[in-house]
Amino acid sequence: MTESLLIIEKTEQVGKIQLNRPQVLNALNTALVRELADVMEQMDQDDDIRCILLTGNDKAFAAGADIGEMAEATSVDFIVKPFFADWDRIRKISKPIIAAVDGFALGGGCELAMCCDIIVASETARFGQPEINLGVIPGAGGTQRLTRAVGKVRAMEMILTGKPIPAQVALELGLINRVVPSESLEEEAFQLAKEIAGKPPLAVRLAKQAVLKAMDLPLEHGLHFEQHSFYLLFSSDDQREGMRAFQEKRKPDFKGK
Ligand code: HXC
């Protein structure tokens, strides 16, 4: 029997997905990325899930795309397959995704973490884009998202040297949100996911969209998107509930409607 590529669990409105190819440091082959996109889309549709938590193991979040699978590929293979379609599906997930990163997050692994909305890392995590050493460049957003996250000169150095950076440096550069001891990574990331899962889901969804828009829209258009999202939320029961609960000095009960 083949082992499943992902380990999935649902706890307290958090959908947890663990990458599960430990023998190759969670190298991201096509089947795994396809399954990941499938599961994330299912979780996106599941009313019992309000936040997604993506993890690897203590040695690797993911050490990149599967080099064995790519080594003999041709340009035509990438066009015909199409290789990045599943990455685009992950990018379009509307619920927040938290990455809990331990060990290596390299190449596609670093890019996958950057596709997530929040990154919590262990003290031993390492982030890098080593593709240059293989004769290629990042292909799942590395040159774009890393540059937006840490700025041109830092991204340039990481991408041109291929040298990974430790979690503490990633934190200082603004690539990740926090660094925690390895043994508490899962719990800290889960608590953060639970906290976000307790927020009004529609507002969370629109907030995620609006922040992502800030990454690629001019300010004028981004502000326009934000204002319209703000108006839209006044059609939701959760807006009434949130504001009434404040006035009545009680805890709000958000339904996602
Ligand atoms: C396939 C991989 C792999 C990868 C590790 N393995 N990374 N297999 N694809 N990306 C396999 C190794 O071949 C080895 O298998 C096993 O995992 C353990 O790895 P070791 O190298 O023995 O471990 P270690 O000495 O601890 O070194 C860890 C490492 C090194 C520094 C992370 O494995 C490494 O440099 N990996 C490649 C990292 C990389 O270049 N990533 C970018 C890939 S390109 P065996 O069978 O020998 O035990 C990319 C492009 C993205 O990501 C494009 C968009 C998706």
Residues whose N, C-alpha, C, O or C-beta is under 5 A from the ligand:
A	BS01	HXC	Q23 V24 L25 A27 A63 G64 A65 D66 I67 G68 F104 L106 G107 G108 P130 E131 P138 G139 A140
